[in-house]
């Protein structure tokens, strides 16, 4: 029996010439119009315009690392200017009182930590972006294994996940969500500490001896795997505009109840919401991998509580963004972005190699931006028109249409047809990061991660010049690089 496959990815395209975007195409056409107008007036002046226009065309058309030469050059210039101004380095004032004390580095600087009531006698953490006004809550889930499940159950989980994402299109106050799978090596002390804390000293000696033997026979090195769903809310888009942070947090709690209820049939079990202490421990462990064990014991209450009034426990002492990697406290990281999705239909275990635990800390984040249901049909029709236009232009200029253009047109028409049947439209991207304690292990970790991505039929591109931003995206703090790029 053939194995069930899934698919439906398509890269967003715009009407443009030679693979350019709409804005770049308009600029090139404008240059040609200016050249023709000048040539009609005096051809001598037009001769002076030809060399700079040739340079502009070359910068716009020559591809470098998945982008035009002009975009690549501008990125390097921005990186050089940020390095000159010292914006790629962060040093915390540990012994200095200043207004920005206990502030996270880079794009995380505007984010502060809030504690809200969940209506069940507990509290959960909110990452509040003071600049954008967004609030991000994190849902801790435990995913079910697809290896031991029936094929029909897996199909049901995939369908319910699609319906859950499509339902977010009717919630304009949820601009994006992130799903992060984090795996980190555990030296084995966690199991021993948990068993030691749970054993009753008054219990029978044979029972305690059996537990001790089981702990001793357990693997010396294991892995910790955490799955988090971070939901970002924009309180300004709520049906009733809240008057303050407290009302906004209460509305977030109400909508979280609805969102959590929809996750029940998606192949995951909702463990709970991340508390402020858990968010602090997650961020601190990401910047300082050597403190992972300490943070775990502090969460369990073995070494005192975690300070949650600010980021005092989570703020790194130092961090520096290099062009190809990110150095922070006791670790060094490399981050990637998703350059191309699988071209073919994939199975339910396509990401298994990328998500497999290794000897290094690894985080893989899927960023979903639900398209508003009211404008999804218009957006898909625009994409269908762009694909058809590109196919017709190829037929007229090259007298043939490539197989990729034909397939892209088929996918665009299929997406528009599925939307008329109730399907949702979601913009999707992927970010991955790997962190090592020893800088000498960085190259080996990079090679292993990139080969795992190739096995998963995913093409990753290193986040050149944006290592700190991609690293921050894998944290449950509501960072969305596409939104930041459009806003800037």
Secondary structure by P-SEA (a helix, b strand, c coil): cccbbbbbcccccccccccccaaaaaaaaaaaaaaaaaaaacaaaaaaaaaaaaaaaaaaccccccccaaaaaaaaaaaaaaaaacccbbbbccccccccccccccccccbbbbbbbccccbbbbbbccccccbbbbbbbbbbbbcccccaaaaaaaaaaaaaaaaaacccccccbbbbbbbbbbbcaaaaaaaaaaaccccccaaaaaaaaaaaaacccbbbbbbbbbbbbbcccccccccccaaaaaaaaaaaaaaaaaaaccccccccccccaaaaaaaaaaaacccaaaaaaaaaacccccccccccccccccccccccccccccccccccccccccccccccccccccccccccbbbbbbbbbbbcccccaaaaaaaaaaaaaaaaaaaaaacccccaaaaaaaaaaaaaaaaaaabbbbbbbbbbbbbbbccccaaaaaaaaaaaaaaaacbbbbcccccaaaaaaaaccccccaaaaaaac
